[in-house]
Amino acid sequence: MMRSRLSTTETAALPLIGALSLLVAWQWLVPALGVPAYIVPTPAAVLRTFATEWRFLLLNALPTWAEAALGFLLGNVLGVLMAVAFAYNPRLRAAYFPVVLLFNTIPVLALAPIIILIFGLGMLPKVIIAALLCFFPTLVNTAQGLNLATANELELMHVLSASGWETFWRLRAPRAAPLLFSSLRISATTCVIGAIVGEWIGSNQGLGAVIIQSTFNYQAERLFAAVVLASLSGIAFFALVAQVERMFHRLQPGG
C-alpha cells in the first residue's frame, strides 16, 4: 500500500527536484527547438546576466522593495482599521462595503494611470497601487474573522463584566488572527505586483521599469533576470510573513 504522506526529507527535496528538472528541460529545449536567444534565453544566460549586472538589478530592486513594503503596511493597516469599523458598526458596513467591493472590481491596470495622473511620477502612486492590492483581501478576511464570535460567547464575556476592549483582544482578535494572516500572505506577493505595475505606467527606475525597457530593447536576458528577481522578491516577502505568523502562534498560550 502506498504511503499517503511525505516524509520531511521528501517535502523539502521534491520541490527542489521539480524546479531543477524544469530548468534542465528549459536549458535543453530552447536551443533544441531553435528558439532565438533574443526571445527566450536559456537559464544559463539569465544566470550570467545576474552575475554581470547584479549591481544594476539591485539598484532597481531597492525602490521596488521600498514601494512594496510601504504599500503592504499602508494597505493592511487601513484594511484592518476598516474591518474593525465594519465589525462594530453594521450600518457602516451596509453603507460602504458595496462601494469598496465595486471599487475593487476596477482592474489595477485601468486604475494605475489615474493614480499616476493624480499623484505624479514619484514613489507615492506606486505605494498607493501596492496598498490597494493589499487592502481588499485584508478588509474582507479580517471583518469575517472579527464576526466569528458566537452570540453565546459574546454573552459570556458580558456576564464576566469584560469591557469592549477586553472582548476585542480576548475573543474577537484571536478568532480573526488566522484569517488576517491568510490575507497577509496574499498581500506579501500582491504588494510586489502593485509596485511593479505602478512602475510600468510611469517610472524610470525599479524592476517594473527594467521589464518595460528590456522588452522594447529586446534585452531578453535582462528581462528574464528582472522577472525572476521580482518573483524571488515576492517569495521573500511571503516567507517573512510566514515567519512572523509562526512567531505569533508560538507566543500564544499553548503555542
Secondary structure by P-SEA (a helix, b strand, c coil): cccccccaaaaacaaaaaaaaaaaaaaaaaaaacccccccccaaaaaaaaaacaaaaaaaaaaaaaaaaaaaaaaaaaaaaaaaaaaacaaaaaccaaaaaaaaacccccaaaaaaaaccccaaaaaaaaaaaacaaaaaaaaaaaacccaaaaaaaaaacccaaaaaaacccccaaaaaaaaaaaaaaaaaaaaaaaaaacccccaaaaaaaaaaacaaaaaaaaaaaaaaaaaaaaaaaaaaaaaaaaacccc
